[in-house]
């Protein structure tokens, strides 16, 4: 993915003021910033959900997008969501989705309506729906929100496996710890992305 000089304003409030980044294949990258800094606006532009006022975004192939808010219907079961997205993605079967349910350990919830699930389990399903078509590029907004410690650890294990397989991740979060897990890290400050190479792979930078 290449992002060049992206601008976005809401009325007179300029949220993005020339954000740029490059994300190569097999890269686990992060964008961190304070609440209200424009992270979600940036991610929605990258996912094609929002038009920038100026600038370009380019990438090859399909992408997976996991927004901070869940995309779930509380009246549908987990299985019904999987089938709905299987059709939307034109997948032959649900084998990959079931693997992801096993990895995140909520296969026993397949027949439950999502409205009865905890917030953390709903977020697991939100993540599975973004990953089940095995896209080469993944855009994730606070993907582990509501996860318990075990699910949080499994998320990072899964991210590492997908990176090894050549998939690229861009994780957006207001939380600045665990920055040593990223190959690349940017901070969104004053509407621009600042490359924070010092913190990536630097355990002393966590906290």
Secondary structure as GFF3:
##gff-version 3
##sequence-region A 1 207
A	DSSP	beta_strand	2	10	.	.	.	ID=ss1
A	DSSP	beta_strand	13	22	.	.	.	ID=ss2
A	DSSP	beta_strand	28	32	.	.	.	ID=ss3
A	DSSP	alpha_helix	39	46	.	.	.	ID=ss4
A	DSSP	beta_strand	54	58	.	.	.	ID=ss5
A	DSSP	beta_strand	63	66	.	.	.	ID=ss6
A	DSSP	alpha_helix	78	89	.	.	.	ID=ss7
A	DSSP	alpha_helix	95	103	.	.	.	ID=ss8
A	DSSP	three_ten_helix	107	109	.	.	.	ID=ss9
A	DSSP	three_ten_helix	114	116	.	.	.	ID=ss10
A	DSSP	alpha_helix	119	131	.	.	.	ID=ss11
A	DSSP	beta_strand	137	141	.	.	.	ID=ss12
A	DSSP	alpha_helix	149	164	.	.	.	ID=ss13
A	DSSP	beta_strand	168	173	.	.	.	ID=ss14
A	DSSP	three_ten_helix	179	181	.	.	.	ID=ss15
A	DSSP	beta_strand	184	189	.	.	.	ID=ss16
A	DSSP	beta_strand	192	195	.	.	.	ID=ss17
A	DSSP	three_ten_helix	203	205	.	.	.	ID=ss18
###
